């Protein structure tokens, strides 16, 4: 389920992503403005860090940096089920998996 505001560009972008295989065919789009506020609130800290970074020179660098912010934010909020806040080994293993660093 994808919750977005009611911008007209989202349905076509979601359909295109389904066609490319990025999203599953069963993924539904729910254009309800107020449900998206929860997500926006959650990303506020990440947006603040990105603004402080100013500009990225390459798309790949931006993707990896934002992915790193997201992973650390998930660990801090306790959103990863099998990783406890004080378990450094489990946190490192989760980060390794998120970035594809495991053998």
Residue pairs with C-beta under 8 A, 6 or more apart in sequence:
1 27
1 28
1 30
2 10
2 14
2 23
2 27
2 28
2 29
2 30
3 30
3 32
3 35
3 36
3 39
4 10
4 29
4 30
4 31
4 36
5 31
5 33
5 36
6 31
6 32
6 33
10 29
10 31
11 29
11 31
14 23
14 27
14 29
17 23
18 24
18 25
18 27
42 73
45 73
46 66
46 69
46 70
46 73
49 69
50 65
50 66
50 69
53 65
56 62
56 65
64 99
67 98
67 99
68 99
71 94
71 95
71 98
71 99
74 80
75 83
75 85
75 91
75 94
75 95
76 85
78 84
78 85
80 94
82 90
82 94
83 90
83 91
83 94
84 90
93 102
95 101
96 102
